[in-house]
Structure formats: C-alpha cells, structure tokens
Amino acid sequence: MSNPTHPTLNKIIEHVLKYQQIYLVFLLLIVLIVPYLNRYLNNNLSFIGESSYFHLLAATQISVTNFYQNPYHLLLSLNFSQNFFIYLAIPAILAMLSLFLLNSIAKKMQFNPQTRFFFLFFLILSPAFIYTFTFLTHHSLFIFLSLLGFSLLLSQKKFLRYSSFPIFALIPFFDVFSSIIVLFFMAIYFYLKKDHLVKILTILILIFTFINIFLNKTFLLGPYRAQNIFIDLFSDLGGLFGFSMFIILLAITGLLITWKRKKFFLAYIVLPILLAFSIYQTSLLIYLNFFVIFLASFGFIHFLNKKWKIEIIKNIFLFLLILGILFSTLTSLIHLSELPPTSTLERNFVKINEKVAPNQTIFSHPQDSYLIEYFAKRPAFIHYHDTDFKIKKDLTDQIFESTYIKETFPLLEQTNISYIYLPPETKADLPPDRGLLFLLQNERFKRIYKRNDIELWKFD
C-alpha cells in the first residue's frame, strides 16, 4: 500500500505556496545581484559580456532619424547621463515586471498556485532567464512587451484590452522573427479563447511587419557571440542559455504527462519550430526556455504528488533534483560573473583609442569587435551579426593562419586594415612559429602598444 506524502514536506510546500511571491522576489534578487556582486568584489565594474556593449553603443547613436530601429536601443538611450546603475536597473526591472505578468497570465488561465510557483521557481533558476536579465539584451524588452500585451488582452475591461494595440504594434520593430513568434501565440490564444479582437491585432501586426520589411528590417537580430548548438543547448557544458540535464529530464516527463491534453496541443507545435530556429541562431533558446521550464514544472509536480511505496526514496529523489538544478544555476552565475570585459581591459582600450587614427579599422577576433567599437571608438573589421559574416570570417582566418607574406599583405591591403589587435586569448590560439604571429617579425609590422599582454600592431 502507498504511503501518503510526508506531513513535514506538506507543511513546507503549503508555507512556500502561501508566501510564494515573497520567496520568488527574494530568489530573483539573488540571481540578478550575485553576478555583479562577484564582479564588484573582484574590482570589476563593467557590464557582463561583450555583446552588452553593442547595445550600449547602438543606444548612443539613437537620433530623430533612426529612433524606430530598435525599441530596446531607444529605451537604453533614455538614460541620458549613461549612469552605470541605471543601465543595471533596466533589465532587473524588466525581469520583475515580466515575472509579475507571467504570474498574472497564469492566474487568468486558471493554473493552480502549485503550478504557478514551480514554473516561476524553475524559470528564475534557469541560465537562459539569468542571461536575459543580467546581460544588456533586446530579448528582455521583447519578453516584457509580449507578456504585457497578452496580459492586457486577457483583461475583462475593454479599455485595457484595446491598450494592448500599441504594445503589439511595437513588436515588429525588433525584427521580423519577433512578429512571427507573436503571431503564433495569437493563433494559440484565438484557438483557446475565440477572441475576435485577435483578428484586428493580427492585421495590425502584419501591417507593421510589412512596413519594417520595407524599411529593410533584419529577419532576426544577432547573433552577438560565437555559436555552437551542442554546447549552447546544455548549461552543464558551459552554454549561457542552455538547459540543465535535470530540467531536461523533468521536461520530458512533463511532455509525456501533458501531451494528450487538448489545450496544450497547439502550444507544443511551437516547440519544434523554435528548436529548429535555435539551430540557426542559438540565442532563440531563450524563448524555447519558457516552454521547457513549463513542461519541467509539470514533471516535478508529477513526482511531488505521486505516491511512492517508500516515501524516503521519493524525498531523496526530489531533494537531489532540486540540488542538481541549484548547482547548475550556481555554476551559471559564477560563469557569467567571470565573463569579459574587465576594468583593466577597458583602460587598455582607452589607451588604444589614443594610438589609432580616427575612422581607421581595427582587425581582431569577432568577439572583441564590440569592445573595440565602444571603448576605443574605432570601427572593427568583423562582427558576429554582420550579414556577410561568413565571408569576413574566411578572410579573418586567412589572415590569422597565412604563413606567406605574398598571401597576407595583399589581404590586409585589400581590406584597408592598418591595425591589428591581439589580446592574450587570441594569441593563445595561434601557433608562434607560423601564421600571423610569425609574420609580425616582418619590418612592415610595428608594435605600437603593449600592456597586460595586450598588443596593438600597425601595418604600413
């Protein structure tokens, strides 16, 4: 005969569910503060990740003629004093508001307190969520606006429902793919609610989407970092927005439990679509994360409510699951806090700015391009988000690997490259006895800066 759930465990769950808002806010503050606190303790007052500086630079270039290009850059540009702590507060506020809206939507869709709590609990602990709201990234604003739009649409008040129109009208100004995601959810919402206001909203979104296509809006923003779908998919392998193996186990369980439920069926159509697009651009795992966590919460609740013959085995199993997820989260927090840049690196770029003539292109590894353009205020040769990235990457590899002067010099001349930036990470990947490091001994190269093992070379 099955034993009932341990009374102590029941009391703990009842207490947590009763005060879940307090616990969730406290947990959110911890995961958002820890990465920057660790950086501060290591005398590093800089934003996490090179890509954050792409958005900061784009925000400084907002003007009357291009304010419509990206709502996120417009939001960042409102920090006129460019105060560091205001920039930090923006993603934190968006995170808190997004969780509030998610909880509100879940209530309106009649999910019970237990489901809402574990969904938000695992979401806050997920590396993708932490990445989204600690980096400076447009994904944070897109998520908030999408949730705000649907929350207003679910309201009973006519005024609030129509207030969702300008919110959804902003979505196409991110990129074309953002419109596609929202239209998918519109279709699911219409299937569930039969709300005819969705038809008007769909037409509105399509009109603004076509306007943005006419304005040459990109299909998909990014990427702003190196991509490897296998590594990025799993946080245990170092993926910044990947999934813990424990979450994947729970999500598979949740999928098996809910697969035959009619109201979830259409939502699961989005899963393979997002997964397919994530292979093309791995940052889309950020959106897939919401579905995976949703399924994982059902999987965990299944194990929690299931009656086991030996209750102590069940408690140990649940404890190990939570412990594994917490360990994965802690690893992600530490990994995030140690990402470049450092304050030392910032100072080096300021010095490099003094060495390089204005408008002169600096050749570097693509991961350094955003820092070069923000701090050194000089154009970089290659960026991850370049439409011709593959062509430039081939040229970059040729320059780094070429052993012969007759090959390297024409490439540098054709691309108008006069300066080469070499940090220790790049040099560590290059052989010293051949390729670019070997050719730097030629008299046409002159080292004009060296500090903290960072070098800047000029090609004449």
N, C-alpha and C positions, 0 to 999 in steps of 0.2 A: 504493500500500500504506500502511496506517495505521501511524503511529509509536507506540511504547509510551509510557506516561506517563514524564515526565522523572524520572530517578533521584533528583535532588535533592528534587523535590516528594514522591516516595515516602518518602524518609527523613524529611522533615519530618512527614508525616502519621503515619508509624509512631511517631515520637518523641512526638507530641502524643497519639495514642491510648494509648500506653503509660503516659503520665503525665497522662491526661485529668482525673482527679479533682483534681489539684493545680492545673492550669490553670483548670478550671471554678470552683473555690472562689476562686481569685485574681480571676477575672473578676467573679464575683458580688460580692465585697467592693468592687471598684472601682465598679460601677454603683450599689451601695447607699450608698457613702460619698460619692461625688462631689457629689450634690445638696446634702447637708447641709454638706459641707466648703465649698462655694461660698457657701452662706448664712452660715456662720460667718466666712468671710473678709470678708463684707460686713456684719459685726456684726449678723447676724440669727439669733437663737437662738429660732426658733419652728418649729412643725410645718408641713409643706408642705400648702397647700390649706385653704380654709375648711371643707370637709366633714370634715376630720380632727377639728375642734373639736365637731362634732355628736356624734361617737362618744365623745370625751373627756367632754363634758357628760353624755351618757347613762350613762357609766360611773360618774360621781359620784352618780348618782341610783339606783344599784342598792341594793336593800334585800331584806329577808327575803320581802317580799310580791311582788316582781317580778323576782327573780333569774333566772327561767326565760325572760324575754322575749327575750333575745338572748345566745347563748354568748360572742360577741365582747366585748360590754359587760361581761359577768361576768369575762372574762379581764383586761380593762383595769382593772377595779375592784380586782384583787388587788395592784396597785401602790399600796399604802396611803399611801405617802409622796408619791405623784404625782411621782416623780422623772422629769425630762425624759429622761435617758439610758436609764432602764428602759423607758419608752414607746418609745424609738427601737430598743431591743434586741428588743422583741417581734416586729415584722414581719421584722427581719433573721433572727432565729432560725427563724421560721416559713418564711422563704424557703429557708434552708439545709436544714432538715428536709424541705421539700417536694421540693427537688431530689434529696436522698438517696433519698426514697421513689420518685420518678419513675424514677430510675436502677435501683432495686431491682425495681420492677414491670416495667421494660423488659427486665431480665435474665431474670426469671421467664417473660416472654412470648417469650424467645429471640430478641430483636433483637440483631444483632451490634454490637461495640464502635463501629464507624464510624457506624452509625445512631444509637446512643445519644448519642455525642459531639456530632454536628451538631445533633440535636434539642435537647439541653440548651444547646448553644452559642448557637443562634439564639433559644432561649426566653429566656435571660438577657439577651440584647441587645434583646429586643422591648419597645417602650414600654409595652404592657399589663402585662407582668411587672414592669417597673420601677415603674410606677404602683401596682400592687397591694401591693408590698412597701416602698414609701417613704411613701405615704400611710398614715394610720390608717384601715383599711377592713375591714369584715367579710369581704370576699372572700378575704383572706389566710388566715383561720382556716378558712373553708369549704373552700378548696382543700386545706389541710393535712389536715383531718379526713377528707375524701373519699379522699385518697391513702392515708392511714393505714389506713382501713377496708378498702380493696381490697388493700392490701399484706398485711394480716393474713389476709384471706380467701384469698389465694393461697398462704399458708403450708402446709407439709406437716404441721405439728403441730396436733393437734386443739384444744389449749388456746388457741393463738394465733388459730385460726380463729373460735372462739367469743368471743374477746376483741374481735372486730370488732362484736359486737352493741351494746354500749353506745356505741361510736363512731358507728355508723349511727343509733342512737336519738337522738343529739344533732342530726342534720342537720335534721329538721323544725322545730326551734326557731329556725332562722334565718328562713325564710319558706316558704310553700307551694311556690314555684317550685324551691327547693333540693331538696325531696323529689322533684319531677318529674325533675330532672336526674339524681339518684342512681338513681332507678327505671329510667331509660333505660339507664344503664350496667349496672345489674343485669341487664336483659334481654339486653344485648350479651354480658355475662360468662357468663350462663347458656347462651346460644346457642353460645359458644365452648367452654365447659368442661363443660356439663351437670352443674353442681354443684347438688344438690338442697337444699343449705343456703340457697341464694338464695331459695327459696320461703318459708322461715321468716323470713328477713330482710325480704322484700317485705311480708309480713303485718305484721311489727313496724313498719316504716316507715310503712305505711298507717295503723296504729292511732294512732301518734304524730302523724301528719299530721292525722287527723280530730280528735284532741284539741286540736291547735293551731288548727284551723279553729273549733272550739267556743269557744276562748279568744280568738277574733277576731284571730288572727294574720294579718298582711297577706299578700297573694298574692306580692308582690315588693317587697323593701326598696328604698328610694330613689325617684327619683334625688336626689342631693345637689348637683347642679350643672346649669347650663344644658345643653340637649341640641340637637345638630344632627347628624343621622345622616351627612350628607355630609362634614362636617368631622371628626367623631369617627372616621369609618371610616378616614381616611388620616392617619398621623402626619406626613406631609410637609406637610399643611395646618394642622398645629397640634393634631391630635387627641391627647389624652392617652393613650388606649389604642387607637389606630388602628394600621394596618399600613403598613409601608414599601412603596413600589411594587416594590422589588426582591424583597421577601418574597412579595408577591402574584404576581409573575412566576414565582418558584420554586414557589409553592404550586399554581399552575395546571399547571405541568409535572409536579409530583408527583401531582396528581389524575389526569392523563392516563395516568401510568405505572401507578398502583395501582388504578385504577377497576375493573378486571376481577378483582382478587384477592378471592376469596370471603371471607376472614377480615376484610377491611376494609369489606365492603359495608354491614353494619348500622351501623357507626360513622359512615358518611357520611350516614345518614338524619338524624343529629343536626345535621349542618351546616345544612341549610335551616331547621330548626326554631329553632336558636339565632340564625341570621341574621334570621329573621322577628321573634323576640322582641327582638333588638337594635335593630330599628327603633322598637319601643315604648319600650325603655329601653337606651340605648347602652352603659351600663356592662357589659352582658352580653357585649360584645365581649371582655371579659377571659377568659371561658370559651371563646368561639369561637377565641381566640388559640391555644389549645393544639392545636386541630385544624389551623389554618392553618400553624402552625410545624411540626407533624408532617409535613404534606404538603410544605412548603418544604424540609425536611431531605432527603426523598426526591428532590425536584427537584434539589437541589445535588449529592447523591451521584451522580445520573444523569449530570450534566455532568462531575463529577470522574472517574468511572470510564469514561466514554465515550471511545473512541479517535477522535482528530481527525487529519486529514491533515496539518495544520500545528500542531504541539504548542505553539508560542509563542503562537498565537492563542487556544488553549484557556486557557493560563496567564494571559494578559492578561484574558480574559473572566472567569475565576474571581476574579482579583485585583480587577477593577472591581466585581464583585458584592459581595465582602466589604467593599470600601472604601465602597460605597454604603450598605450595611447599617450599618457602623460610623458613618458620617456621620449617618445617621438617628438612631442611638442617641445620639450626642453632642448632636445638636440637642434631642432629648427631655430629656436630662439637664440641659442649660442652661435649657430652658423650665421644667422642674419646679422647679429651684432658684430661679427668679425669681418664682414664684407667691406671692401673698399668703398669710398676713399678714407684716408686718414688725414688728420690735421697737417702732418708733415708733408703729405702728398700735395695738399692744397698750397702750401707755401712754396713748394717746388714749381708748381705751375705758374704762380705769380712771378717767380724769377724768370721762367721760360718766356713769359709774356714780354719781358724786357729785352730778351735776346732775339726774338723773331720779329721781322719787319711786318707791318700791318698787311692783312689780306694774303699773307704767304701760307700755303697749305703745309700742314704737318703730317708726315706719314707715320702711321702707328698701327698697332693691332686694333681691330674694331672695338674691342672692349674699352679702350682708352679714349675713344673719339669724343664721347660726351663730356668727359672731364676736361679734355683739351679745349673744347669749344666754350665751356662755361668759365673755367678759371684762366686759361691762357688767352682766351678771346681771339683765337685764331682758327680758321677752318681746318677740319680734319679730312683726310683723304677718303676714308671709308666709314660707314655706319651700318649697323645691323638692319636698320629699317630702309636702307636705300633700295629703290626699285631695281637698280642694276647691281645689287649686292654680289651676285654670283660672278659677274664679270670683274668687278673690283677685287673680289676675294681671290680670283685666279691671278690677277696682277700682283696682289699683295703677296701671295705665296711664291710667285716667281721672283719677286724682289728679295724676299727673305731667304729663299733657297738657292738662287742662282749663284754659280761658282765662277762664272766668267764675266770679265769686265765688258766684253762685247755684247753680252746679253743684258746686264744690269744697267749700265749707263744709258742706253737708248730708252729703256723703260722709264727711268727717272726723268729723263728729258722730255719724253712724250707726255708724261702725266704732270709736268711742271712741278715736280717735287724737289724742294731745296732743303727741307729739314726732316730729320728722322728722329723720332722719339723712341728711346729704348729703356723701359723700366726693367728691374731685375727679373720679373715674371716672364717677360718676352725673351730676354737673353738666356734664361734657363732652358727654354725650349729650342734654342738654336745651337747647332754644333759650332765650336770655336775654331775649328780647322778648315771649315769650308762655308760657303754661303755668305750672307751679308756680313757677319762678324769678321770673317776672314778678309773680305773686300774693303772693310773700313780702314785697313792699313794703307790703302792707296792714297796718294797725295791730294786727290780731288775731294777727299773727305776730311773735315776738320771738326774735332770735338770742341763745342763752344760752351758746354755746360756739363758739370758732373757734381752730384751731391746725393748722399744717401743711396748710392749705387744706381741712381737715375742719370741717364746720359741723353744729351741732345747733340746731334751731329748735323753739320751743314755740308751740303753737296754743291760744289762750284763747277 
